[in-house]
Amino acid sequence: MVAVAIVGILASIAYPTYQDSVMKFRRLDAKGTLLVYANTMERHFIEKNVYVGPR
């Protein structure tokens, strides 16, 4: 019974920490994707002098 209680306590500490780590990774991944997209838009603007393509 003591072992179950110890595992429960460790899990209650570890799971929120794991969730925070996953959220930080996803945020960094999103920032990287947005930077790539912004660089692509800037490159297109330099070449075509507009941010949007033909419609």
Secondary structure, DSSP 8 states (H G I E B T S, - for coil): -HHHHHHHHHHHHHHHHHHHHHHHHHHHHHHHHHHHHHHHHHHHHHHHSSSS---
